[in-house]
Amino acid sequence: MSTETRPDGRPRGWARAWGETWRLLVALVFGLVVSLSVWFGDPTGARDAEPFFALFVLLDVVVGITVLVLLPLRHRAPLVLTLVAVVLAGISPFASCAASLMLVSLATRRRAAEIVPAAIAFVVSSVLGEVLWFRSEPALPLWQTLVAVVVVTALIVVVGLYVGGRRELLRSLRDRARLVEEEEQLRLAQARDHERTRIAREMHDVLAHRLSLVALHAGALEYRDDLDAAETRATAGVIRENARTALTELRDVLGVLREPGPDGGAVAAPPQPTLAGLEELLDEARSAGMAVQLESSLPAALTGGHGDTAAADGPDEEAPPTTTSRHAFRIVQECLTNARRHAPGQLVTVTLDGRPGGQLVVRVENALGAAGGRAVRGGHGLDGLAERARLAGGTLTLDSSSGRHVVEARLPWTR
């Protein structure tokens, strides 16, 4: 049987069965003790000589058993059953302990609208039972009887309030622990999703560009039969070099993901390309047969060389932050890969603009290929570019109108 608790903090399963059992045993034992002391505790034997003594004792037993039956049912109608029990306890010493336990249980609910009438009923029935029914010897003044009953009732209510408060505290602690666990699971899930996205982005950045070059040169070998032996060897060399480079970069990424560092943490990631390697990237694209033009207002030293229409070097050659520069490089790289796949033979224009303290604008545009704008939309690469720009605190826009495909990223250039 389950030992879990209900939403209201009460146990269920075998724990609740045991709780009801010990309450019944306590009510039975102490009820018998009280009943015996009331009916047979008079040393003079005067009560035994009273008319209908046996009938009174039998009535006490019957009423006491009735209240004992109500005790495990108290949660079904707490206020009503408690009122019945405390009223019956006024004429039955045997029922007094069970009625007290029911009043304690009612007080654990911590509802004044229920506790006050039940407590008043308990006081009134107890006082009337003592004055009119039992008439203990020696007889106490009415005010002393009233004070004693009020004190006992207050103690019973205080015990119930304490138990209810403790249950409320435990319930709040359980709820808090559950919320903390759920938040921790949510954080772990978010961390896993973030790590999957990061791995996918890095794998795409590492492989897509190199493999597109391999595919381009392999296609040339497959369809061109006019190449002489030297040209064939050169093309095969390009394929081999790009495949080897892709394998090396993939091994670097996998090494970062798999190998722990000296202190148990992750190893340092290999150096990532930045705008300083942009000219090398463009030269590589040109050697693959692409027509690429660079228009940059940035100092030439920041792009690794001189663009086709580069601006003259100014006094301020402050480089963009490394993270921003890396994102800009990857954006250009992915755009060149897309142009190579979807618009072969078209001129690709790369434009760089910006200044420290403002924004770095990266714009790559080319005429649409035979497939139009359909092939370049919805790919993982463009989704990755948008994610990169968002993570860098910038924006990325796509436009395939007017027969041209334009990708423009605006990244923050902090000082």
C-alpha positions in Angstrom: 0.0 0.0 0.0 1.2 3.5 -0.7 2.6 5.7 2.1 2.3 9.0 0.2 0.4 11.9 1.6 -2.7 13.6 0.3 -2.6 17.2 -0.9 -3.9 18.3 2.5 -1.0 16.6 4.3 -2.9 13.6 5.7 -1.3 10.2 5.2 -2.9 7.5 3.2 -2.4 3.8 2.7 -1.0 1.7 5.6 0.2 4.9 7.4 -3.4 6.2 7.6 -4.7 2.8 8.7 -2.1 2.8 11.5 -3.0 6.3 12.5 -6.7 5.5 12.8 -5.9 2.3 14.7 -3.8 3.9 17.4 -6.4 6.7 17.8 -9.1 4.1 18.3 -7.0 2.2 20.8 -6.2 5.4 22.8 -9.9 6.5 22.8 -11.0 3.0 23.9 -8.5 2.6 26.7 -8.7 6.1 28.1 -12.5 6.1 27.6 -12.8 3.0 29.7 -10.5 4.4 32.4 -12.7 7.6 32.6 -15.9 5.6 32.5 -14.8 3.2 35.2 -13.6 6.1 37.4 -16.9 7.9 37.1 -19.2 5.0 37.6 -17.2 2.8 40.0 -14.8 5.3 41.6 -17.0 6.4 44.5 -15.6 4.7 47.6 -18.9 5.2 49.5 -20.8 3.1 46.9 -23.5 5.7 46.8 -23.6 5.8 43.0 -24.1 2.1 42.8 -27.2 2.4 44.8 -28.8 4.9 42.5 -31.9 3.8 40.6 -31.3 2.7 37.0 -27.5 2.6 37.7 -27.1 -0.4 35.3 -29.1 1.4 32.6 -26.9 4.5 32.9 -23.8 2.3 32.5 -25.2 0.5 29.5 -26.2 3.9 28.0 -22.6 5.1 28.5 -21.2 2.1 26.8 -23.6 2.4 23.8 -23.0 6.1 23.4 -19.2 5.6 23.8 -19.1 2.9 21.1 -21.2 5.2 18.8 -18.6 8.0 19.2 -15.8 5.5 18.6 -17.5 4.5 15.3 -17.6 8.2 14.4 -13.9 8.8 15.1 -12.5 7.2 11.9 -15.3 8.9 9.9 -14.6 12.4 11.1 -12.9 13.6 7.8 -16.1 13.1 5.9 -18.0 15.8 7.8 -15.6 17.2 10.3 -17.7 19.9 11.9 -21.0 18.0 12.0 -19.5 14.7 13.4 -17.4 16.6 15.9 -20.5 18.5 17.2 -22.4 15.2 17.5 -19.5 13.7 19.4 -18.9 16.5 21.9 -22.7 16.7 22.7 -22.8 12.9 23.3 -19.7 13.1 25.4 -21.7 15.3 27.8 -23.7 12.2 28.8 -21.0 9.5 28.3 -17.7 9.4 30.1 -16.7 6.6 27.8 -17.0 8.9 24.7 -15.1 11.8 26.3 -11.6 10.7 25.0 -12.9 10.0 21.4 -14.7 13.4 21.4 -11.5 15.1 22.5 -9.6 13.5 19.7 -12.2 14.6 17.2 -12.0 18.2 18.5 -8.2 18.0 18.1 -8.6 16.8 14.5 -11.0 19.6 13.8 -8.6 22.2 15.2 -5.8 20.9 12.9 -7.9 22.4 10.0 -7.2 25.8 11.6 -10.6 27.3 10.7 -12.1 29.5 13.3 -15.6 29.1 11.9 -15.4 25.4 12.8 -13.3 25.5 16.0 -15.3 28.1 17.9 -18.7 26.4 17.7 -17.2 23.0 18.4 -15.3 24.3 21.4 -18.4 26.1 22.8 -20.4 22.9 22.3 -17.8 20.9 24.1 -17.7 23.3 27.1 -21.5 23.5 27.4 -22.1 19.8 27.1 -19.3 19.0 29.6 -20.6 21.5 32.2 -24.2 20.4 31.8 -23.2 16.8 32.0 -21.3 17.4 35.2 -23.9 19.5 36.8 -27.1 17.7 35.7 -25.9 14.1 35.0 -22.8 13.0 36.9 -22.8 15.4 40.0 -19.3 14.4 41.2 -18.6 14.2 44.9 -17.5 16.5 46.5 -19.5 18.9 44.3 -17.5 21.8 42.9 -18.9 25.4 42.5 -20.3 26.0 39.0 -17.6 28.6 38.3 -14.8 26.2 39.2 -16.3 23.5 36.9 -16.7 26.1 34.1 -13.0 27.3 34.5 -11.7 23.7 34.5 -13.7 22.7 31.4 -12.6 25.9 29.6 -8.9 25.3 30.4 -9.2 21.6 29.2 -11.0 22.7 26.0 -8.3 25.4 25.3 -5.5 22.8 25.8 -7.3 20.5 23.3 -7.7 23.3 20.8 -4.1 24.4 21.2 -2.8 20.9 20.6 -4.9 20.7 17.4 -3.6 24.1 16.2 0.0 23.0 16.8 -0.5 19.7 14.9 -2.2 21.6 12.1 0.6 24.2 11.9 3.2 21.5 11.9 1.4 19.7 9.0 1.2 23.0 7.1 4.9 23.6 7.6 5.8 20.1 6.4 3.5 20.4 3.4 5.0 23.8 2.5 8.5 22.2 2.8 7.5 19.3 0.6 6.0 21.7 -2.0 9.2 23.8 -1.9 11.4 20.8 -2.3 9.2 19.6 -5.3 9.4 23.1 -6.9 13.2 23.1 -6.4 13.4 19.7 -8.0 11.2 20.7 -10.9 13.2 23.9 -11.5 16.4 21.9 -11.4 15.1 19.4 -13.9 14.0 22.4 -16.1 17.4 23.9 -15.8 19.0 20.6 -16.8 16.7 20.3 -19.8 17.5 23.8 -20.9 21.2 23.2 -20.5 20.9 20.0 -22.6 19.0 21.8 -25.3 21.6 24.6 -25.3 24.4 22.1 -25.5 22.7 20.3 -28.4 22.3 23.6 -30.2 25.9 24.6 -29.6 27.2 21.2 -30.8 25.0 21.3 -33.9 26.2 24.8 -34.7 29.9 24.0 -34.2 29.6 20.8 -36.3 27.8 22.7 -39.0 30.4 25.5 -39.0 33.3 23.0 -39.1 32.0 20.7 -41.8 29.6 22.6 -44.1 32.2 24.9 -45.6 34.9 22.3 -46.2 32.5 19.6 -47.5 30.9 22.0 -49.9 34.4 22.7 -51.4 35.0 18.9 -51.6 31.7 18.4 -53.3 32.4 21.3 -55.7 35.8 19.9 -56.8 34.6 16.3 -56.9 31.7 17.4 -59.2 34.3 19.0 -61.5 36.2 15.8 -61.7 33.0 13.9 -62.4 31.6 16.0 -65.2 34.6 17.6 -66.9 36.5 15.3 -69.3 38.7 18.1 -70.7 41.1 18.3 -67.7 44.6 17.3 -68.3 46.6 15.2 -65.8 48.1 18.2 -64.0 44.6 19.8 -63.6 43.2 16.5 -62.4 46.0 16.1 -59.8 45.5 19.7 -58.7 41.8 19.3 -58.2 42.3 16.0 -56.3 44.9 17.8 -54.1 42.3 20.4 -53.3 39.8 17.7 -52.4 42.3 15.9 -50.2 43.4 19.1 -48.5 39.9 20.2 -47.7 38.9 16.7 -46.5 42.0 16.6 -44.3 41.3 20.0 -42.9 37.6 19.1 -42.2 38.8 16.0 -40.4 41.2 17.9 -38.3 38.6 20.6 -37.3 36.1 17.8 -36.5 38.7 16.1 -34.3 39.3 19.4 -32.5 35.5 19.8 -31.8 35.1 16.2 -30.7 38.1 16.6 -28.4 36.6 19.6 -26.7 33.3 17.6 -26.2 34.9 14.4 -25.0 38.1 15.1 -23.1 38.1 16.4 -19.5 40.6 19.1 -18.6 43.4 18.7 -16.0 41.1 19.8 -13.2 38.1 17.6 -14.4 36.5 20.4 -16.4 36.3 20.9 -20.1 39.4 21.4 -22.1 40.0 24.8 -23.7 38.4 25.1 -27.2 40.8 25.5 -30.1 41.2 29.0 -31.5 38.2 30.0 -33.6 38.5 32.0 -36.8 37.8 35.7 -36.7 37.7 38.5 -39.2 41.5 38.5 -39.2 41.2 35.4 -41.4 38.5 36.8 -43.8 40.9 37.5 -46.7 42.2 33.9 -46.4 38.6 32.7 -46.5 37.8 34.8 -49.6 41.0 33.7 -51.3 40.0 30.1 -50.7 36.6 30.7 -52.2 38.2 32.4 -55.2 40.5 29.4 -55.7 37.4 27.2 -55.8 36.1 29.2 -58.8 33.8 31.6 -57.0 33.6 35.3 -57.9 33.9 37.2 -54.6 34.3 40.9 -54.0 35.0 42.5 -50.6 33.8 46.1 -49.9 35.0 47.1 -46.4 35.2 50.4 -44.6 37.2 48.8 -41.8 40.9 49.1 -41.6 42.5 46.5 -43.8 44.5 45.0 -40.9 41.2 43.9 -39.3 40.3 41.7 -42.2 43.7 40.2 -42.8 44.5 42.1 -45.9 43.1 44.6 -48.4 39.6 44.4 -49.8 38.8 45.3 -53.4 37.6 48.7 -52.4 38.9 48.9 -48.8 38.9 52.3 -47.1 42.1 53.9 -46.2 43.4 53.1 -42.8 42.3 55.6 -40.2 43.8 56.4 -36.8 41.3 54.1 -35.0 42.0 50.5 -35.8 40.3 49.0 -32.7 39.2 45.5 -33.5 35.7 44.2 -32.7 35.4 42.0 -29.7 36.6 38.4 -30.4 33.1 36.9 -30.0 31.6 39.5 -32.4 34.5 39.0 -34.9 34.0 35.2 -34.8 30.3 35.5 -35.4 30.9 37.8 -38.3 33.4 35.4 -39.8 31.0 32.4 -39.5 28.2 34.4 -41.1 30.3 35.2 -44.1 31.5 31.6 -44.3 28.0 30.2 -44.2 26.8 32.7 -46.9 29.7 31.7 -49.2 28.7 28.1 -48.7 25.1 28.8 -49.5 26.1 30.8 -52.6 28.4 28.0 -53.8 25.6 25.5 -53.5 22.5 27.5 -54.7 24.0 30.2 -56.9 27.1 28.8 -58.6 28.9 31.3 -60.9 27.2 34.3 -59.4 29.2 37.3 -58.0 29.1 37.4 -54.2 29.7 40.8 -52.6 30.7 40.9 -49.0 30.3 44.3 -47.3 31.7 45.3 -43.9 30.9 48.5 -42.1 30.8 49.9 -38.6 32.7 51.6 -35.9 33.7 50.9 -32.2 30.9 51.8 -29.8 28.2 51.2 -32.6 27.5 48.2 -34.7 29.4 45.9 -37.0 27.3 45.5 -40.2 28.0 42.4 -42.3 26.2 42.2 -45.6 26.5 39.4 -48.1 24.6 39.5 -51.4 24.5 37.6 -54.7 22.1 37.1 -57.6 19.7 34.3 -57.2 20.6 31.0 -58.8 18.3 28.8 -61.0 16.5 27.5 -57.9 15.5 31.1 -56.9 15.0 31.9 -53.2 13.4 28.6 -52.3 16.6 26.6 -51.8 18.2 29.0 -49.4 15.3 29.4 -47.0 14.5 27.1 -44.1 18.0 25.5 -44.0 19.8 24.7 -40.8 22.7 27.1 -41.8 20.5 30.2 -42.0 18.7 29.2 -38.8 22.1 28.9 -37.2 23.1 32.4 -38.5 20.0 33.9 -36.9 20.8 32.1 -33.6 24.3 33.4 -33.7 23.2 37.0 -34.3 20.7 36.7 -31.5 23.2 35.3 -29.0 25.6 38.1 -29.9 22.9 40.7 -29.1 22.4 41.6 -32.8 19.9 41.0 -35.6 19.9 39.1 -38.9 17.7 39.9 -41.9 17.1 37.9 -45.1 15.8 39.4 -48.3 15.4 37.5 -51.6 13.4 40.2 -53.5 14.5 41.9 -56.7 16.3 38.8 -57.9 19.0 39.0 -55.3 19.6 37.1 -52.1 20.8 39.5 -49.3 21.9 38.5 -45.8 22.6 41.4 -43.4 23.7 41.0 -39.8 24.1 43.8 -37.3 26.2 42.9 -34.4 27.1 45.1 -31.4 30.7 46.5 -31.5 31.5 47.3 -27.9 34.7 49.1 -26.9 
